[in-house]
Amino acid sequence: MKILMICLGNICRSPLAEGIMQHLADKQGLGWTIDSAGTGNWHVGQCPDHRSTRVAQRYGVDISKQVCRQFSVADFDEFDLLMVMDRNNLRNVLAMARNSADQAKIRLLLNDREVPDPYYDDNQFEPVYKLIEDGCKRIINEFAHQ
Ligand code: 4NP
């Protein structure tokens, strides 16, 4: 299984989602490959926001070596699942889908809820971590035994 985690900047939420999902999948020996990308290009080449790195570190997840990149159409071919954090990302990624097969790979990480953008509020990083962790655990439960 290859999963791409997607948010706007690829420095706060999707790096956490990549790190948490890879950590959980590795712990279960699933052999999954997880990556992340942003729909925007402002932070390309940068490492994750230090607030995300710090909260991940508290839970034993190292995201410090990730490098920000922008989502591209080629990702539809590369990945089995494209998990977006909010409806804005959902709209942007859907708009780049070439066909129904591409569309079918896209879904909100939390199904009917959004992972809020924590960029402007330091206190949001902890709850955002927990939300993402819950979503990742659900995905593991859904796909690990297929
Ligand atoms: P992210 O958060 O989408 O979770 O990485 C953001 C990071 C940066 C910006 C917006 C959201 N920005 O506008 O620079």
Residues whose N, C-alpha, C, O or C-beta is under 5 A from the ligand:
A	BS01	4NP	C7 L8 G9 N10 I11 C12 R13 S14 W42 D117 Y119
